[in-house]
Amino acid sequence: MALSGACRDLTILSVTEAGPEGGAHGCYYIELANPGLGSAVAGQFVMVRPACFGQDPVWPRPFSICRLTPEALTLFVQACGRGTDALCRLRPGDTATVWGPLGQGFSLEPDTPTLMLAGGVGLAPFVEYAATHPVPANLALVFGHRQPLSCYPFAEMAAVVGRAEAFQENTPEDLPRFIALLETKVAEYAGGLILACGPRPFLMTVARLARRFGARAQVSLENRMACGVGGCLGCVEKNALGQYVQTCTQGPVFWVEELQLSEEA
C-alpha cells in the first residue's frame, strides 16, 4: 500500500555542493529540518516546492529520499533545469513545502545477497537503503557515473556495504564495457535480489539482463511527476498487460516483470 505521508513546511538547514573543490559539477546535498515526516522505506520519495518558486515553476519536484532521520531529511540533487537550479540556490533559513514519504519502496530481504545497481543520481535512494539495512555486509553496489566520483555519496556507501565498485563512463567506447560489467554482476546475483535506480536506458538494460538470467529484480523509475499523489496522471507507465499504472502511487519501484519498460513511458 502506498503511503500518502505528511505535508510540512520545512526549513533549509544547509545546501552543500558535492565534488572536487573549485569544480562546478551541479551536484548538491540539501538538508532540511524534519519536524514529523515520520519513517520511510528506502526507495520512497518526497515532493518539494520551495517558496521561491512563486507562480513559476508551478509544479513541485520529486526526489528520492537520500537520508531520513528524526532530525533531518537529506536530498541529493543535480541542478539540471529551472526547478533544480532554484532548489540548489536555496540558503539556510529558507523554507520549502515537502510532502511524503510517497510511493512504494524497495524490498528488503536481510538474509538475501542483494545487488544494488545505480546510475548517476540514482545512487541517492541506496544511501538510505544501506543505512537502514540490518545486514549491510549482504549488500553489493555497482555504480555507473559520468561526473567525478567525489560528486556522489559513493564513499559513504562503500564504507557500509560488503562490496562496492564504480565505473566512470567517459567515452562512447566505455558503454559496452559497462554493460558487460552489469551482465557479469546480474548473472552472479541471479539467485539473490537485484535493485536498480538510474536513467531509463540503464533500467532497460538491467531489466533485459534480469529476464535473461531469471533474476528477481526491482527498478525505480525516474518518470516526471507533477503531484506525486495520483491526482494528475502525468507519470503513467505501461505495465506488462499494456495498461497504464501510476508511477507515483504504484511505484516508483516495480518488479521488472510488472512492466514493459520500453523506450517511451
DRENVO-151306 format. One record per residue (C-alpha): x, y negated, z negated; residue number from 1. Coordinates in nm, 3 decimals, m for minus. Layout:
> X; Y; Z; NUM $
...
***
This chain:
> 0.000; 0.000; 0.000; 1 $
> 0.136; m0.341; 0.095; 2 $
> 0.188; m0.587; m0.188; 3 $
> 0.045; m0.934; m0.145; 4 $
> 0.284; m1.079; m0.402; 5 $
> 0.265; m1.420; m0.560; 6 $
> 0.283; m1.773; m0.422; 7 $
> 0.506; m2.020; m0.604; 8 $
> 0.683; m2.349; m0.550; 9 $
> 1.043; m2.259; m0.626; 10 $
> 1.338; m2.486; m0.694; 11 $
> 1.656; m2.453; m0.490; 12 $
> 1.948; m2.362; m0.716; 13 $
> 2.222; m2.352; m0.454; 14 $
> 2.293; m2.334; m0.082; 15 $
> 2.633; m2.183; m0.011; 16 $
> 2.793; m2.139; 0.330; 17 $
> 2.949; m1.798; 0.385; 18 $
> 3.256; m1.721; 0.588; 19 $
> 3.616; m1.839; 0.624; 20 $
> 3.694; m2.179; 0.478; 21 $
> 3.666; m2.452; 0.739; 22 $
> 3.458; m2.241; 0.976; 23 $
> 3.104; m2.331; 1.078; 24 $
> 2.952; m1.986; 1.128; 25 $
> 2.596; m2.070; 1.029; 26 $
> 2.552; m1.806; 0.755; 27 $
> 2.428; m1.919; 0.415; 28 $
> 2.320; m1.784; 0.079; 29 $
> 2.015; m1.969; m0.051; 30 $
> 1.941; m1.915; m0.418; 31 $
> 1.603; m2.016; m0.561; 32 $
> 1.480; m2.012; m0.919; 33 $
> 1.245; m1.718; m0.969; 34 $
> 0.966; m1.803; m1.214; 35 $
> 0.749; m1.497; m1.178; 36 $
> 0.766; m1.344; m0.830; 37 $
> 0.778; m1.006; m1.001; 38 $
> 0.966; m0.698; m0.881; 39 $
> 1.029; m0.589; m0.524; 40 $
> 1.103; m0.279; m0.321; 41 $
> 1.418; m0.322; m0.113; 42 $
> 1.312; m0.394; 0.243; 43 $
> 1.023; m0.618; 0.146; 44 $
> 1.032; m0.983; 0.246; 45 $
> 0.915; m1.330; 0.148; 46 $
> 0.773; m1.619; 0.347; 47 $
> 0.945; m1.952; 0.285; 48 $
> 0.824; m2.303; 0.367; 49 $
> 1.029; m2.590; 0.224; 50 $
> 0.867; m2.925; 0.155; 51 $
> 1.095; m3.086; 0.416; 52 $
> 0.907; m2.907; 0.697; 53 $
> 0.621; m3.157; 0.667; 54 $
> 0.390; m3.109; 0.965; 55 $
> 0.667; m2.981; 1.193; 56 $
> 0.766; m2.699; 1.189; 57 $
> 0.418; m2.583; 1.093; 58 $
> 0.489; m2.221; 1.013; 59 $
> 0.697; m2.075; 0.730; 60 $
> 0.986; m1.841; 0.799; 61 $
> 1.016; m1.474; 0.690; 62 $
> 1.330; m1.348; 0.518; 63 $
> 1.431; m1.013; 0.375; 64 $
> 1.493; m1.017; 0.003; 65 $
> 1.869; m1.004; m0.034; 66 $
> 1.858; m1.001; m0.414; 67 $
> 1.578; m1.050; m0.667; 68 $
> 1.633; m1.080; m1.041; 69 $
> 1.417; m1.235; m1.315; 70 $
> 1.636; m1.544; m1.286; 71 $
> 1.675; m1.595; m0.912; 72 $
> 1.576; m1.500; m0.559; 73 $
> 1.865; m1.488; m0.312; 74 $
> 1.818; m1.507; 0.064; 75 $
> 2.083; m1.454; 0.332; 76 $
> 2.007; m1.687; 0.622; 77 $
> 2.168; m1.754; 0.958; 78 $
> 2.096; m2.103; 1.089; 79 $
> 1.977; m2.038; 1.444; 80 $
> 1.682; m2.271; 1.504; 81 $
> 1.490; m2.570; 1.371; 82 $
> 1.339; m2.387; 1.075; 83 $
> 1.651; m2.208; 0.956; 84 $
> 1.864; m2.518; 1.020; 85 $
> 1.635; m2.718; 0.790; 86 $
> 1.644; m2.447; 0.524; 87 $
> 2.023; m2.437; 0.525; 88 $
> 2.037; m2.815; 0.475; 89 $
> 1.840; m2.797; 0.151; 90 $
> 2.006; m2.922; m0.166; 91 $
> 1.983; m2.814; m0.531; 92 $
> 1.664; m2.954; m0.679; 93 $
> 1.470; m2.940; m0.351; 94 $
> 1.158; m2.722; m0.351; 95 $
> 1.014; m2.457; m0.123; 96 $
> 0.686; m2.270; m0.128; 97 $
> 0.754; m1.897; m0.137; 98 $
> 0.507; m1.611; m0.120; 99 $
> 0.593; m1.249; m0.172; 100 $
> 0.720; m0.986; m0.211; 101 $
> 0.535; m0.876; 0.103; 102 $
> 0.510; m0.567; 0.321; 103 $
> 0.645; m0.215; 0.292; 104 $
> 0.998; m0.146; 0.174; 105 $
> 1.247; 0.133; 0.240; 106 $
> 1.201; 0.482; 0.099; 107 $
> 1.419; 0.561; m0.200; 108 $
> 1.542; 0.919; m0.249; 109 $
> 1.811; 0.905; m0.519; 110 $
> 1.949; 1.256; m0.464; 111 $
> 1.947; 1.244; m0.083; 112 $
> 2.256; 1.135; 0.113; 113 $
> 2.142; 0.809; 0.269; 114 $
> 2.295; 0.625; 0.563; 115 $
> 2.230; 0.252; 0.592; 116 $
> 2.279; 0.109; 0.941; 117 $
> 2.286; m0.270; 0.960; 118 $
> 2.340; m0.522; 1.237; 119 $
> 2.419; m0.887; 1.162; 120 $
> 2.182; m1.047; 0.911; 121 $
> 2.009; m0.709; 0.898; 122 $
> 2.256; m0.636; 0.618; 123 $
> 2.051; m0.852; 0.378; 124 $
> 1.790; m0.600; 0.255; 125 $
> 2.056; m0.339; 0.189; 126 $
> 2.217; m0.561; m0.074; 127 $
> 1.903; m0.519; m0.285; 128 $
> 1.876; m0.152; m0.188; 129 $
> 2.227; m0.072; m0.309; 130 $
> 2.195; m0.286; m0.621; 131 $
> 1.880; m0.106; m0.734; 132 $
> 1.967; 0.248; m0.619; 133 $
> 2.003; 0.494; m0.909; 134 $
> 2.291; 0.681; m0.741; 135 $
> 2.478; 0.435; m0.514; 136 $
> 2.751; 0.694; m0.459; 137 $
> 2.500; 0.873; m0.235; 138 $
> 2.485; 0.570; m0.005; 139 $
> 2.692; 0.510; 0.308; 140 $
> 2.694; 0.192; 0.515; 141 $
> 2.783; 0.128; 0.878; 142 $
> 2.772; m0.241; 0.963; 143 $
> 2.796; m0.399; 1.308; 144 $
> 2.871; m0.769; 1.331; 145 $
> 2.998; m1.048; 1.557; 146 $
> 3.090; m1.324; 1.313; 147 $
> 3.393; m1.278; 1.083; 148 $
> 3.325; m1.010; 0.824; 149 $
> 3.353; m1.259; 0.538; 150 $
> 3.038; m1.431; 0.669; 151 $
> 2.835; m1.137; 0.540; 152 $
> 2.784; m0.969; 0.200; 153 $
> 2.982; m0.666; 0.318; 154 $
> 3.248; m0.675; 0.045; 155 $
> 2.975; m0.681; m0.219; 156 $
> 2.818; m0.375; m0.059; 157 $
> 3.147; m0.189; m0.012; 158 $
> 3.221; m0.224; m0.384; 159 $
> 2.896; m0.047; m0.474; 160 $
> 2.823; 0.226; m0.218; 161 $
> 3.005; 0.554; m0.167; 162 $
> 3.129; 0.477; 0.184; 163 $
> 3.133; 0.159; 0.392; 164 $
> 3.253; 0.091; 0.746; 165 $
> 3.237; m0.227; 0.953; 166 $
> 3.263; m0.266; 1.330; 167 $
> 3.306; m0.608; 1.493; 168 $
> 3.171; m0.648; 1.845; 169 $
> 3.393; m0.898; 2.025; 170 $
> 3.365; m0.796; 2.391; 171 $
> 3.117; m0.606; 2.612; 172 $
> 3.356; m0.312; 2.602; 173 $
> 3.301; m0.282; 2.226; 174 $
> 2.931; m0.194; 2.259; 175 $
> 2.977; 0.164; 2.392; 176 $
> 3.229; 0.226; 2.115; 177 $
> 2.983; 0.107; 1.852; 178 $
> 2.705; 0.324; 1.996; 179 $
> 2.942; 0.622; 1.986; 180 $
> 3.009; 0.547; 1.619; 181 $
> 2.636; 0.532; 1.549; 182 $
> 2.589; 0.863; 1.727; 183 $
> 2.854; 1.028; 1.512; 184 $
> 2.707; 0.892; 1.189; 185 $
> 2.344; 0.975; 1.272; 186 $
> 2.449; 1.332; 1.356; 187 $
> 2.638; 1.354; 1.027; 188 $
> 2.339; 1.234; 0.823; 189 $
> 2.069; 1.412; 1.022; 190 $
> 1.982; 1.620; 0.716; 191 $
> 1.958; 1.318; 0.489; 192 $
> 1.784; 0.982; 0.513; 193 $
> 1.871; 0.706; 0.762; 194 $
> 1.766; 0.343; 0.717; 195 $
> 1.827; 0.067; 0.972; 196 $
> 1.778; m0.308; 0.999; 197 $
> 1.902; m0.539; 1.271; 198 $
> 1.829; m0.669; 1.623; 199 $
> 1.572; m0.484; 1.831; 200 $
> 1.820; m0.320; 2.077; 201 $
> 2.014; m0.191; 1.777; 202 $
> 1.699; m0.041; 1.624; 203 $
> 1.601; 0.114; 1.957; 204 $
> 1.940; 0.287; 1.970; 205 $
> 1.904; 0.414; 1.614; 206 $
> 1.552; 0.544; 1.687; 207 $
> 1.671; 0.721; 2.002; 208 $
> 1.956; 0.889; 1.815; 209 $
> 1.733; 0.985; 1.523; 210 $
> 1.490; 1.156; 1.760; 211 $
> 1.776; 1.330; 1.940; 212 $
> 1.921; 1.476; 1.620; 213 $
> 1.590; 1.533; 1.441; 214 $
> 1.682; 1.292; 1.163; 215 $
> 1.441; 1.127; 0.923; 216 $
> 1.486; 0.757; 0.985; 217 $
> 1.320; 0.429; 0.899; 218 $
> 1.367; 0.099; 1.080; 219 $
> 1.292; m0.251; 0.953; 220 $
> 1.160; m0.472; 1.233; 221 $
> 1.255; m0.838; 1.269; 222 $
> 0.938; m0.945; 1.454; 223 $
> 0.837; m1.309; 1.446; 224 $
> 0.576; m1.387; 1.181; 225 $
> 0.355; m1.687; 1.110; 226 $
> 0.162; m1.595; 0.796; 227 $
> 0.313; m1.277; 0.651; 228 $
> m0.017; m1.151; 0.510; 229 $
> m0.203; m1.006; 0.809; 230 $
> m0.412; m1.307; 0.899; 231 $
> m0.268; m1.429; 1.229; 232 $
> m0.188; m1.105; 1.420; 233 $
> 0.126; m1.268; 1.555; 234 $
> 0.367; m0.991; 1.455; 235 $
> 0.195; m0.685; 1.601; 236 $
> 0.386; m0.380; 1.722; 237 $
> 0.267; m0.079; 1.924; 238 $
> 0.260; 0.244; 1.729; 239 $
> 0.316; 0.592; 1.870; 240 $
> m0.050; 0.611; 1.977; 241 $
> m0.031; 0.284; 2.168; 242 $
> m0.234; 0.100; 1.906; 243 $
> m0.127; m0.229; 1.754; 244 $
> m0.012; m0.239; 1.393; 245 $
> 0.082; m0.543; 1.189; 246 $
> 0.449; m0.567; 1.105; 247 $
> 0.387; m0.790; 0.803; 248 $
> 0.146; m0.563; 0.616; 249 $
> 0.203; m0.215; 0.760; 250 $
> 0.576; m0.278; 0.794; 251 $
> 0.827; m0.425; 0.834; 252 $
> 0.966; m0.080; 0.751; 253 $
> 0.834; 0.209; 0.961; 254 $
> 0.936; 0.569; 1.020; 255 $
> 1.070; 0.592; 1.375; 256 $
> 0.807; 0.849; 1.475; 257 $
> 0.535; 0.596; 1.394; 258 $
> 0.647; 0.354; 1.667; 259 $
> 0.703; 0.335; 2.041; 260 $
> 0.977; 0.075; 1.983; 261 $
> 1.004; m0.042; 2.343; 262 $
> 1.186; m0.348; 2.475; 263 $
> 0.885; m0.571; 2.402; 264 $
> 0.689; m0.577; 2.077; 265 $
***
